[in-house]
Structures are given as structure tokens and as C-alpha cells.
Amino acid sequence: MSRWVFPKRLADEKRRFWASIFGKNVWRFTTENVYGTFEDQRSVSRYKVLWADQWSAVVLFRDGKEQRVHHIFFDGDWFYLLAGRDNVEYFKRATPNRGFESGRAKEPRAAQRGR
């Protein structure tokens, strides 16, 4: 939140609200899907990398009939994307779950419900 730009007149209550939601959005990418978790909400979307280099990627996300594109930028163990007009949202890379890579782990319940 230290890099977010807020209007000068933003009430402290609204600033506290924004501060309370940071750090709760988790994305897990597999070869075809991204699994999202935010508090008690879960989602599964298909994605396709439209373009990429070592610094960034343009990714198309499909959730049912809805589509959206994000330009994702890489910075060490972090990636970030535009969140609104003047702000970016950062995500920190977590240690990979080797069980998912080997096929030993089960898909999360959100993925099972989406079938």
C-alpha cells in the first residue's frame, strides 16, 4: 500500500478499508487455469499467455463468457499489475507445492466444483 496513490481528500475510514483487503488475494497458476482465493471467495479461470518476455507478460483470462487482459510485470519474487488508473497490485511468489507438479496432490475444492 506504500506505493498506492490516494486522493488527498480520502477519508481515513476508506483508507483503512483499502488497507484491510491487501494481502488476501492469492492466485495459483497451473498450465491452463488460475485459481483465485480472496477471503471466502474462490474462482477458477482459464488463461492464455498472449505475449511474454523476461520482464512481463500479457495474459488473457477467461471466466465463463467474461474475458479480461492484464499486463503482468515481473520483479524478482514479485509480480504486479495495474489496479485502477494510478495504482498497481503486488503479488509475492510463494514456494511451489511440489505435490501439484508431480500429480500427487488433489485439486482444490474450488476446481472440483467447477467441473
C-alpha positions as CSV (number, residue, x, y, z in Angstrom):
1,M,0.0,0.0,0.0
2,S,3.0,2.3,0.4
3,R,3.1,2.9,-3.3
4,W,-0.7,3.5,-3.8
5,V,-1.8,6.9,-4.7
6,F,-5.0,8.1,-2.9
7,P,-6.9,11.3,-3.4
8,K,-5.9,14.0,-0.8
9,R,-9.5,14.2,0.5
10,L,-9.9,10.4,1.0
11,A,-11.5,9.8,4.4
12,D,-9.4,7.8,6.9
13,E,-12.2,5.2,7.1
14,K,-11.9,4.5,3.3
15,R,-8.1,4.3,3.6
16,R,-8.5,1.8,6.5
17,F,-10.9,-0.3,4.3
18,W,-8.4,-0.5,1.5
19,A,-5.6,-1.4,3.9
20,S,-7.8,-4.2,5.3
21,I,-8.1,-6.0,2.0
22,F,-4.4,-6.1,1.0
23,G,-2.6,-9.4,1.4
24,K,-5.7,-11.6,1.0
25,N,-5.8,-12.1,-2.8
26,V,-4.0,-15.4,-3.8
27,W,-3.5,-16.6,-7.3
28,R,-2.2,-20.1,-8.2
29,F,-1.3,-20.8,-11.8
30,T,-1.3,-24.2,-13.4
31,T,-0.6,-24.9,-17.1
32,E,-4.2,-23.9,-18.1
33,N,-6.0,-22.4,-15.1
34,V,-5.6,-19.8,-12.5
35,Y,-7.2,-20.5,-9.1
36,G,-8.1,-17.4,-7.2
37,T,-8.9,-17.0,-3.5
38,F,-10.0,-13.8,-1.7
39,E,-11.3,-14.3,1.8
40,D,-14.1,-16.8,1.4
41,Q,-14.5,-16.3,-2.4
42,R,-12.9,-18.8,-4.8
43,S,-12.7,-18.7,-8.6
44,V,-11.2,-20.7,-11.4
45,S,-10.4,-19.1,-14.8
46,R,-8.7,-20.3,-17.9
47,Y,-5.9,-18.2,-19.1
48,K,-3.6,-17.8,-22.1
49,V,-0.3,-16.0,-22.4
50,L,-0.6,-13.8,-25.4
51,W,2.9,-12.4,-25.3
52,A,5.8,-12.6,-22.8
53,D,9.4,-11.7,-22.3
54,Q,11.7,-11.9,-19.3
55,W,10.2,-8.8,-17.7
56,S,6.5,-9.1,-18.4
57,A,3.6,-11.0,-19.9
58,V,0.2,-10.1,-21.5
59,V,-2.3,-12.6,-20.3
60,L,-5.9,-13.2,-21.4
61,F,-8.2,-14.5,-18.6
62,R,-11.5,-16.2,-19.4
63,D,-14.1,-16.7,-16.7
64,G,-17.2,-18.2,-18.4
65,K,-18.2,-15.6,-21.1
66,E,-16.2,-12.8,-19.5
67,Q,-12.7,-12.0,-20.7
68,R,-10.1,-9.6,-19.4
69,V,-6.5,-8.9,-20.2
70,H,-3.7,-8.0,-17.7
71,H,-0.2,-6.9,-18.4
72,I,1.8,-8.5,-15.6
73,F,5.3,-7.3,-14.7
74,F,7.9,-9.4,-13.0
75,D,10.3,-8.1,-10.3
76,G,12.3,-10.8,-8.7
77,D,10.0,-12.9,-6.5
78,W,7.2,-10.4,-7.1
79,F,4.8,-9.7,-9.9
80,Y,2.5,-6.8,-10.2
81,L,-0.3,-5.5,-12.4
82,L,-2.3,-2.3,-12.9
83,A,-5.1,-1.9,-10.4
84,G,-7.2,1.0,-11.4
85,R,-5.8,4.1,-13.2
86,D,-2.8,5.0,-10.9
87,N,-2.1,2.0,-8.8
88,V,-0.5,-1.4,-9.0
89,E,-1.2,-4.6,-7.1
90,Y,1.7,-6.7,-6.0
91,F,1.8,-10.5,-5.6
92,K,4.7,-12.3,-3.9
93,R,5.8,-15.7,-5.3
94,A,5.1,-18.5,-2.8
95,T,7.1,-21.7,-2.5
96,P,5.7,-24.1,-5.1
97,N,3.7,-27.1,-4.0
98,R,5.7,-29.9,-5.5
99,G,2.7,-32.3,-5.0
100,F,0.8,-30.4,-7.6
101,E,3.7,-30.5,-10.1
102,S,4.1,-34.3,-9.6
103,G,0.3,-35.0,-9.7
104,R,0.3,-36.4,-6.2
105,A,-1.8,-33.6,-4.7
106,K,-5.6,-33.2,-5.3
107,E,-7.0,-30.1,-7.0
108,P,-8.5,-27.6,-4.5
109,R,-12.3,-27.9,-3.9
110,A,-13.0,-24.8,-6.0
111,A,-11.5,-26.6,-9.0
112,Q,-13.5,-29.7,-8.3
113,R,-16.8,-27.8,-8.0
114,G,-16.2,-26.0,-11.3
115,R,-16.4,-29.3,-13.3
